[in-house]
Amino acid sequence: MAKITLDGLAHSYYPNPKTDADFALKELNYEWDDGGAYALLGPSGCGKTTLLNIISGLLVPSKGNILFGSKNVTELQPEQRNIAQVFQFPVIYDTMTVRQNLEFPLVNRQVPKNEIDKRVAEMIQVLDLEDKADRKARGLTADEKQKISLGRGLVRYDVNAILFDEPLTVIDPHMKWQLRTKLKDLHRQLGHTMIYVTHDQTEALTFADKVVVMYEGDVVQIGTPEELFDEPAHTFVGYFIGSPGMNILSSEVKGKTARIGSHEIKLAHEYHALGETAEVGIRPEFVTLSGGKKGMPVSINSVEDIGRFKIVRASLEGQELNAVLPEGAPVPADPKVSFDMSRINIYENSHLVRKGA
Amino acid sequence: MDKTYNNKAWFLVLPVFVLVALSAIIPIMTVVNYSVQDTFGNNQFFWAGTEWFEDVLSSERFWNSLSRNLLFSFIILSIEIPLGIGIALCMPKKGPWVPVCLVMMALPLLIPWNVVGTIWQIFGRADIGLLGHTLEAIGVDYNYTSNIFDAWVTIIVMDVWHWTSLVVLLCYAGLVSIPDAYYQAARIDGASKLSVFRFIQLPKMRGVLIIAFLLRFMDSFMIYTEPFVLTGGGPGNSTTFMSIDLVKQAIGQFDLGPAAAMSLIYQLIIILICYVFFTVMSHTGSDKPEQGAGE
């Protein structure tokens, strides 16, 4: 096991990339700590699978290097890298039994027979597959198959990292939760570095210690789930994380005030005058909707009652604004909104302007 | 509670029944009719019972042509199936050569049977045929009209040339439907090329292989046109397969009774062998019967 270093990594599927847009993955420097649980989160086509395939060795990057520990593995084939990968669709060897499936990577690596037996027996137990061990793998359910593909990685003690490419896509909803819990358990028990690709924020936020949010080939933010929620580094992160996403309102920002149309909002920190691309970001959770005289008047477009709370979709000075209304609270007839000052983030050119800057 | 049965829906099956009756049931029943009766023309029939069947089954001629058929199908399958898999594995999976390969593979399949026979008949002739002439020039004594071995080799090569493409195309379809993830997972598991073939490609091709196997068996077992055109069943009776024998009896000698009995036996053999093949092949490698299209 080792730390994984991405050094100036970039990839394009074109032979001679010229502009930034030709790159499926833009230049990236990062270190993945040994034993960490990471999630790569982003919409389809953002480059997360590309990055994963570069780490596993299925793709050779156009630029940059990838290091496991201090060893440069950029040019190494997947089988030489000692990694494991779990794919979107469970990959199992149909004609083999569950046990043979788990033995397969070890047999290929000429591990001694008694050692194989020991590890496989242990793995079958860890994965709760005891009663199915000697059955043909083809008849199993999707989640059991996915456990086997995971097991084929875990059975090699020395894997550098286990990579997951949207592994829960084909799993039934009620099994998703169980399998995710199992993954967390295994991570705690075995301590492998795990990198998990998904476009589902719940999966990413519950699985990972650190979430890497990607957008159009760029890593826009790497942070803990909390950081992503509180201080999204990019308006995309604000919008992508959270349900509904962060409200982004274009405004003028100067000193300690932000101006949205004809309204002024007090800010908690001082900002130097920002250009036309300045935006105010506020999560719907921190928008208060009330019927009093205070606040900015909004017109309500629709109300979605999702049980635990209501989502109010409104417009403020022609800009869309979502607010979360607690259960039981009435929708006021003459609605006004106010923002929780300490929760306001300011963006310029879609990037977060650090407080006090 | 009593269920009410409404049998009117059966009338909806009537059109299909009429079609099937015209295309299958009536012709087969005609054959059955001939097989249990004797006729001297004038639409006069005499009950013959199982006499024709007994005749056929005790005739050496029948057993000879049956064993020729079995040998032929065995040779054809043991060449075409492995060759077809091999060629399919070598074909490119993407790129500009894919359509070229596919069209080239499909070409022999588009040629009518009797034309195939004619092509090879001319191809093998020593005076004007490229193959026959070349073989003669390099000193091989080759004559498919007089030498039994040469006749068999020619028919087998012709069938392989004509029909291996079918196996290739079926296997290729099976191969390209295997998701990339399987190959990637196999690389990560450190599997050798042979293991990839043995544990991924072959099992994933099982479905199409069963089809290829059955189609090639049935077609080769029923082969008629090509040997008829090429050798006419000769030299001697050496390439007289059951279908050729059948036509000789029915049309050449006008022995309708024995011919009808032989047709029915012929058909039963094909159905029986196909059933056995299918049952065995769809059960190997699985601990329960395949359901639908698999995963």
Interface residues (C-beta under 8 A of the other chain):
Chain A: S56 L58 Q77 P78 E79 I83 A84 Q85 F87 Q88 F89 V91 Y93 D94 T95 M96 F104 P105 N108 R109 R135 K136 R138 G139 S149 R152 G153
Chain B: P179 A181 Y182 Q184 A185 R187 I188 D189 G190 A191 S192 S195 F199 I200 P203 K204 G285 S286 D287 K288 G294 E295
